[in-house]
């Protein structure tokens, strides 16, 4: 009889999901679903709140990328308040955003994806984790920790806290940067660049040595979407959304405030996570990918020297878009390099220490849309308010949501290529999980869980005997 395999939970990602693999009578995979089973609630319970609270509320969606929600939210609030932040405020917001990119990208490559690449897909699960990386290469593990700490320290110096910062406000930011803090950040920048370049060398060497696997592992054609500036260069904070097709031809380029004209959302009954698509092509032909691989595919250049040189090597991998999912890891490190270089550019700007950091509002517009490139892709916040500034409607299209179709496509391809239901091994199932890790999903962000986490409480005696047990599912 036909059977199914459930991978629960998917490990080394943020949030909770499982994968269901359906097998035929012969043990071959017939279909695979990534089941995202957390509930999405932030949009609804935000209704009725003052709009200016959202930059503090929405970061609580996630502790991994709170800065992304903080900044996308405040950009929407700028529009609601009808204000344009001073140049210095925009630079400082972008500086915090680069800190977020550095800490997130560094953590993902070295701590979440790294165990598969450095220790092997078939390594013992007991060591195929960050502790295994520490044992195998303690010097590299220490550098990875320093990289993440560097990004978090940028966030802390600006926002008072490493997680859930208090910094951006409608119209600007709440305090200026001191010369001391500027110099503190600059002091370690070049060393961090060296660490990232070491990571890039590791990633490229692994990809070269495992070329056959790379070609067979979730390699598929798709469209791609990401922010670019006017010259189609990589942009992570501002810019327009550019969508290209499977051959690299531009399908659309539009300001984020027009997203509803271009992006629709499809629903499946086996996931709480929606499936965005390009409206003009319809579902499922209009599906696309976002995040580092997509951003480098839609960009024509990078405006920092070291990252741009690596970008040229990335582009040389293919005549059209680079399609292989495992190249997300390489693209992620190129962006990591760009982020540190961009930190240096921002801190060298003569306006960075200015105290002109906020523009007061003269009246509400009633609607605002904010967009930013979170580490995991395009993030959109859309707010509508009444005349008092109380929220009447909130819509969030979160980065991982854009990649929902792609992650399901990836796990299905990998399961069919590597899983044998008659001779099942743990390494086969880990490959399916690794397909998801390519996309570095943040499922709490995408589904907005609000309190249905399992909890088991056991009362034991001093001798270890179980006296009582309570469970909340």
C-alpha positions in Angstrom: 0.0 0.0 0.0 1.0 3.6 -0.6 2.7 5.2 2.5 3.9 8.5 3.6 7.0 9.8 5.6 6.7 12.8 7.9 9.8 14.8 8.8 8.8 16.6 12.0 10.2 19.0 12.9 12.4 20.4 10.1 15.6 21.3 11.9 18.1 24.2 11.7 15.5 26.7 10.5 13.6 29.5 12.4 10.0 28.4 13.2 8.1 25.2 13.0 7.2 23.1 10.0 7.1 19.5 8.8 7.5 17.8 5.5 5.2 15.1 4.2 6.7 12.7 1.6 4.1 10.5 -0.2 5.4 7.1 -1.5 4.0 4.8 -4.1 3.7 1.1 -3.8 7.2 0.7 -5.1 8.7 3.0 -2.4 9.3 5.8 -4.9 8.3 9.4 -4.0 5.1 10.6 -5.7 4.7 14.0 -4.1 6.1 16.1 -1.2 4.6 19.0 0.8 6.2 21.5 3.1 3.5 21.9 5.8 3.7 25.2 7.6 1.3 24.8 10.5 1.7 27.9 12.7 -1.1 30.4 12.7 -0.9 33.8 11.3 -2.4 36.5 13.5 -0.4 39.8 13.6 -2.4 41.5 10.8 -5.7 41.0 12.7 -4.8 41.8 16.3 -2.9 45.0 15.1 -6.2 46.5 14.0 -7.3 49.3 16.3 -3.8 50.2 17.4 -2.2 53.6 16.7 -0.1 53.2 13.5 3.0 54.6 15.2 3.1 51.6 17.5 3.8 49.2 14.7 7.6 49.6 14.5 7.6 48.3 18.1 4.9 45.7 17.7 5.9 44.0 14.4 9.5 43.1 15.4 8.0 40.8 18.0 7.0 38.6 15.0 10.5 37.2 15.1 13.7 37.4 17.2 15.9 36.5 14.2 15.1 39.4 11.9 13.3 42.0 14.1 15.2 44.8 12.4 13.7 44.0 9.1 10.1 44.3 10.4 11.1 47.4 12.4 12.3 49.2 9.3 9.7 48.0 6.9 7.1 49.0 9.4 8.5 52.5 10.0 8.8 53.1 6.2 5.0 52.4 6.0 4.5 54.7 9.0 6.5 57.5 7.2 3.9 57.2 4.3 1.0 57.3 6.8 2.4 60.3 8.4 3.2 62.0 5.1 6.8 62.6 5.9 10.2 62.0 4.3 13.0 61.3 6.8 16.1 63.5 6.7 19.1 62.0 4.7 21.0 61.2 7.9 18.1 59.3 9.4 17.8 57.2 6.2 21.5 56.5 6.4 21.3 55.4 10.0 18.3 53.2 9.3 20.3 51.6 6.5 23.2 51.1 8.8 21.1 49.2 11.2 19.7 47.2 8.3 23.3 46.2 7.3 23.9 45.0 10.8 20.8 42.8 10.5 22.0 41.4 7.1 25.5 40.7 8.6 24.3 38.8 11.7 21.6 36.9 9.8 23.6 35.8 6.8 26.7 34.9 8.9 24.6 32.8 11.3 22.9 31.0 8.5 25.9 30.0 6.5 28.2 29.0 9.4 25.7 27.7 11.9 22.6 26.4 10.1 23.7 25.4 6.6 27.4 25.0 7.4 27.0 21.6 9.2 25.7 20.0 6.0 28.4 21.4 3.8 31.4 21.1 6.2 30.5 17.8 7.9 28.4 16.1 5.2 24.7 15.4 4.6 25.2 11.8 6.0 27.1 12.8 9.1 25.9 11.6 12.5 23.0 14.0 13.5 24.6 14.2 17.0 27.5 16.2 15.5 25.9 17.6 12.4 25.2 20.9 14.1 27.0 24.0 15.4 28.7 22.0 18.1 30.2 19.7 15.4 31.5 22.8 13.6 33.2 23.9 16.8 34.9 20.5 17.2 35.9 20.2 13.5 37.2 23.7 13.0 37.2 25.8 16.2 39.0 28.8 14.6 36.3 29.0 11.9 33.6 28.7 14.4 35.0 31.5 16.5 35.2 33.8 13.4 31.5 33.0 12.7 30.5 34.0 16.2 32.5 37.2 15.8 30.8 38.0 12.5 27.3 37.6 14.0 28.4 39.6 17.1 29.6 42.4 14.8 26.2 42.7 13.1 24.4 42.5 16.5 26.7 45.2 18.0 25.7 47.6 15.1 22.1 47.0 16.0 22.7 47.5 19.7 24.7 50.7 19.3 21.9 52.2 17.3 18.8 50.6 18.9 19.9 50.1 22.5 19.2 46.3 22.2 20.5 43.5 20.0 16.9 42.1 19.6 13.8 44.2 19.2 15.6 47.6 18.9 14.1 51.0 19.7 15.4 53.3 17.0 13.4 54.2 14.0 10.3 56.4 14.4 7.9 57.9 11.9 9.8 60.6 10.1 13.3 59.5 11.2 15.2 58.0 14.1 15.2 58.8 17.8 18.9 59.7 18.3 22.0 60.6 16.4 25.2 58.5 16.0 28.1 59.5 18.2 31.7 59.7 16.8 32.7 57.1 19.4 30.2 54.6 18.2 31.0 55.3 14.6 34.7 54.6 15.2 33.9 51.4 17.2 32.0 50.0 14.2 34.7 51.0 11.8 37.5 49.5 13.8 36.5 45.9 13.1 35.0 46.2 9.6 38.1 45.1 7.6 38.6 42.1 9.9 35.0 41.1 9.3 35.5 41.4 5.5 38.4 39.0 5.8 36.3 36.5 7.7 33.5 36.7 5.0 36.0 36.2 2.2 37.2 33.1 4.0 33.6 31.8 4.1 33.2 32.6 0.4 36.3 30.6 -0.4 34.9 27.6 1.6 31.6 27.8 -0.1 33.1 28.1 -3.6 35.4 25.2 -3.0 32.6 23.0 -1.7 30.4 23.9 -4.7 33.2 23.1 -7.1 34.1 19.8 -5.5 30.4 18.7 -5.5 29.3 20.0 -8.9 27.3 16.8 -9.8 25.4 17.1 -6.5 24.8 20.8 -7.1 23.3 20.1 -10.5 21.0 17.4 -9.2 20.0 19.1 -6.0 16.8 21.3 -6.4 17.9 22.7 -9.7 14.9 24.3 -11.5 14.0 27.3 -13.6 11.9 30.1 -12.2 11.3 33.8 -12.3 13.0 36.0 -9.7 12.2 39.3 -7.8 14.2 41.7 -5.8 14.8 45.4 -5.1 17.2 47.3 -7.4 18.1 51.0 -7.7 17.7 53.0 -10.9 20.7 51.5 -12.5 19.6 48.0 -11.6 22.3 47.6 -9.0 21.7 45.5 -5.8 19.6 47.4 -3.3 18.6 46.2 0.1 16.9 49.2 1.7 15.2 51.4 -1.0 14.6 51.1 -4.7 12.1 49.5 -7.1 11.0 45.8 -7.3 12.3 44.2 -10.4 10.9 40.9 -11.7 12.7 38.8 -14.4 11.7 35.6 -16.1 13.4 32.3 -16.4 15.7 33.6 -19.1 16.6 36.8 -17.3 14.3 39.1 -19.3 12.6 41.8 -17.3 8.9 41.2 -16.7 8.2 44.3 -14.6 9.9 47.0 -12.6 7.6 48.9 -10.2 7.6 50.9 -7.0 6.7 48.8 -4.0 3.6 51.0 -3.4 2.1 49.4 -6.5 2.6 45.8 -5.3 -1.1 45.0 -5.3 -1.2 45.6 -9.1 1.5 42.9 -9.6 1.4 40.4 -6.8 -1.5 38.0 -5.9 -1.6 35.3 -3.2 -2.7 31.7 -3.8 -3.9 29.4 -0.9 -3.6 25.7 -0.4 -5.5 23.8 2.3 -2.4 22.0 3.6 -0.5 25.1 4.7 -1.1 28.3 6.6 1.5 30.0 4.4 0.2 31.7 1.3 1.8 31.4 -2.2 2.5 34.8 -3.8 2.6 35.0 -7.7 2.9 37.5 -10.5 -0.7 38.4 -11.4 -0.1 38.9 -15.2 1.1 35.4 -15.5 -1.4 33.8 -13.0 -1.0 30.8 -10.8 1.2 28.8 -10.9 3.0 30.2 -14.0 3.6 33.5 -12.2 5.6 32.0 -9.3 9.0 33.4 -8.5 11.9 33.3 -6.1 13.3 36.0 -3.7 16.2 36.3 -1.3 20.0 36.3 -2.1 20.0 34.1 -5.2 17.1 36.1 -6.6 18.5 39.5 -5.7 21.8 38.7 -7.5 19.9 37.3 -10.5 17.8 40.5 -10.9 20.8 42.9 -10.3 23.3 44.0 -13.0 25.9 45.2 -10.5 26.9 45.8 -6.9 28.0 49.2 -5.8 30.9 48.1 -3.5 34.2 47.0 -5.0 34.9 43.6 -3.3 31.3 42.4 -3.5 31.1 43.5 -7.1 34.2 41.5 -8.1 32.7 38.4 -6.5 29.3 39.2 -8.2 31.0 39.1 -11.6 32.2 35.6 -10.8 28.7 34.6 -9.7 27.2 35.9 -12.9 29.8 34.0 -15.0 28.3 30.7 -13.6 25.4 30.9 -16.1 24.4 32.7 -19.3 21.0 33.3 -17.7 19.9 33.3 -14.1 21.8 31.0 -11.7 19.2 28.4 -10.9 20.7 25.8 -8.5 19.3 26.1 -5.0 22.6 25.4 -3.3 24.0 28.6 -4.9 21.9 30.5 -2.4 24.7 29.9 0.1 27.3 31.6 -2.2 24.9 34.5 -3.0 24.2 34.9 0.7 27.9 35.4 1.4 28.3 37.9 -1.4 25.6 40.0 0.2 27.3 39.6 3.5 30.4 41.0 2.0 28.4 43.9 0.4 26.8 44.7 3.8 30.1 45.2 5.6 31.5 47.3 2.7 28.3 49.3 2.8 28.7 49.9 6.5 32.1 51.5 5.7 30.6 53.6 3.0 27.8 54.8 5.3 30.1 55.6 8.2 32.4 57.6 5.9 29.6 59.8 4.7 30.0 63.4 6.0 26.3 63.5 7.1 26.4 60.5 9.3 26.9 62.4 12.6 24.4 65.1 11.8 21.7 65.7 14.4 19.1 66.5 11.7 17.4 63.1 12.2 13.6 63.6 12.2 10.9 65.3 10.1 7.7 66.1 11.9 4.4 65.1 10.4 1.9 67.8 9.3 -1.0 65.5 8.8 -2.0 61.9 8.1 -2.5 60.3 4.7 -4.5 57.3 5.9 -2.4 54.7 4.1 1.3 53.6 3.9 3.4 50.9 2.3 6.9 50.0 3.4 9.2 47.6 1.6 12.7 46.4 2.4 14.9 43.4 1.5 15.0 41.3 4.6 17.8 38.7 4.7 15.2 36.2 3.4 13.8 38.4 0.7 11.2 41.0 -0.1 9.3 42.2 2.9 6.1 44.4 2.5 4.1 46.1 5.2 0.9 47.8 4.2 -1.2 49.8 6.7 -4.5 51.7 6.4 -5.8 54.0 9.2 -8.8 56.1 10.1 -8.7 59.9 10.5 -7.3 59.4 14.1 -4.4 57.2 12.9 -5.9 54.0 14.3 -5.2 50.9 12.1 -8.2 49.6 10.1 -6.3 47.2 7.9 -2.9 45.6 8.0 -1.3 43.4 5.3 2.1 41.8 5.5 3.7 39.8 2.7 6.7 38.3 4.4 9.9 37.2 2.7 9.5 33.5 3.3 6.0 33.6 1.9 7.4 34.7 -1.5 9.5 31.5 -1.5 6.8 29.1 -0.4 6.3 27.7 -3.9 10.0 27.4 -4.5 10.6 25.6 -1.2 7.9 23.1 -2.0 9.3 22.6 -5.5 12.8 22.1 -4.0 11.8 19.5 -1.4 9.8 17.6 -4.0 12.7 17.5 -6.4 15.2 16.5 -3.7 12.9 13.8 -2.3 12.3 12.3 -5.7 16.0 12.3 -6.5 17.4 11.0 -3.2 14.7 9.3 -1.0 14.1 5.6 -1.4 11.2 4.4 0.7 12.4 0.8 0.6 15.9 1.6 1.9 15.4 4.8 3.9 18.3 6.5 5.7 18.5 9.5 7.9 20.8 11.2 5.4 18.2 11.0 2.7 15.7 12.9 4.8 18.4 15.4 5.9 18.9 16.2 2.2 15.2 17.1 2.0 15.6 19.4 5.0 18.7 20.9 3.5 16.7 21.9 0.4 14.6 24.0 2.8 17.7 25.5 4.5 18.9 26.8 1.1 16.1 29.4 1.4 16.8 30.1 5.1 13.1 30.3 5.9 11.7 32.3 8.9 8.4 30.6 9.5 7.4 32.6 12.6 7.7 35.7 10.3 5.7 34.2 7.6 2.9 32.8 9.7 2.9 34.9 12.9 2.3 32.2 15.5 0.6 33.4 18.6 0.8 30.9 21.4 0.1 27.3 20.4 3.5 25.9 21.1 3.7 22.4 22.6 4.7 22.2 26.3 5.4 19.2 28.5 5.9 19.6 32.2 7.2 16.7 34.3 7.5 16.5 38.1 10.2 14.0 39.2 11.5 12.9 42.6 15.0 13.4 43.8 15.7 9.9 42.5 14.4 10.7 39.0 11.0 8.9 39.4 8.2 10.4 37.4 5.5 11.7 39.8 3.3 13.7 37.5 3.1 14.9 33.9 1.1 17.7 32.2 1.0 18.4 28.5 -0.3 21.2 26.3 -0.3 20.3 22.6 
